[in-house]
């Protein structure tokens, strides 16, 4: 039988104190009023926050271990997009009630990925209310070498890591009422891979970068906006996975690759003169990258065309938060 937590501090002690760590830069973690972190002089602190709300960002009654792992991974993806290395994270957890079975599974899932990605819990808060998770993640990046959204130049090539669209297929399967099942696509939704190694490597090559959370077209559009450019995205060069195409066909797979979001791949631009070197370095590191377009002046936003110039029309460019 699982022990019953008797209050906030007992809950933290039972389920979350063990997630703290004494890694590089962590001087004081869970258990005091603040965490104490040390940042080397040659690095900058990178900080990101994501909030996940039940029935908005994840379905009610989902697996708490998967939820915990996904919540941490989507934050880690923000660090990857800036070429940063994880340092630690804080968790603010709002619970409708204290369910010890749920908390045990949630904390085990969180511990698994905190260990995998060497990112210990350093603090946070718990309170009562509708189920909501907010994670604030801290990392470090070499000073003045962070990847940003505003550095792309006219003529830079546009790339994406991995196989976007898989998470859209996974979400469709999850909401199909049991009519479909594809474990690969479900895992691509619940357990996106934060491209941390790719991000650190790209810091030496890319002119701009963003992670694909709201859809490739929408997020590439953010690169365009911040860099004062547009881009041509060649939709029939998108790297679609075999499981996605086999399950839903090329057209639907392409739509999800362009607009579904939740893939947490990296979309980035590279000067043409560095492209071949970057591709070789990424292949050597075991990272899949595909050139999917080009940044340019005189283009309005993101233009989706095929290799022979045929447009691909989307009803919606990506996820809308409001």
Number of C-alpha atoms within 10 A of each C-alpha: 5 7 8 13 17 9 10 13 14 13 17 18 14 16 18 25 19 14 20 22 20 13 14 12 15 19 13 18 25 22 16 10 9 12 18 14 15 12 15 12 8 10 16 17 17 19 18 15 16 14 15 17 15 14 11 10 12 16 13 11 9 10 14 19 19 17 21 23 22 23 23 26 23 24 24 28 27 28 30 31 30 27 29 29 23 23 25 29 26 21 21 16 19 17 16 11 11 15 11 17 13 13 19 17 18 20 20 19 20 26 22 15 17 23 13 10 17 16 24 27 29 29 25 21 13 15 14 13 11 13 16 20 20 20 21 20 25 23 25 23 23 17 12 9 15 26 26 20 21 17 17 26 20 16 17 23 26 27 23 25 22 21 20 32 32 30 27 27 26 24 19 17 20 18 11 11 9 8 8 13 15 14 12 14 24 20 17 22 25 23 21 21 18 24 23 22 16 22 28 22 17 27 22 14 21 27 22 28 32 27 29 29 21 21 29 32 25 23 26 31 20 20 27 26 16 14 19 17 23 23 27 21 28 22 22 18 15 22 20 19 17 13 16 26 17 10 16 13 12 16 12 16 25 23 21 25 28 29 25 28 27 26 31 32 28 31 27 29 30 26 21 14 11 14 19 12 12 20 19 12 16 18 12 10 12 11 16 15 21 16 21 18 25 21 28 20 14 10 13 14 22 24 19 21 18 15 13 8 10 12 14 17 11 13 7 14 21 21 15 9 7 3
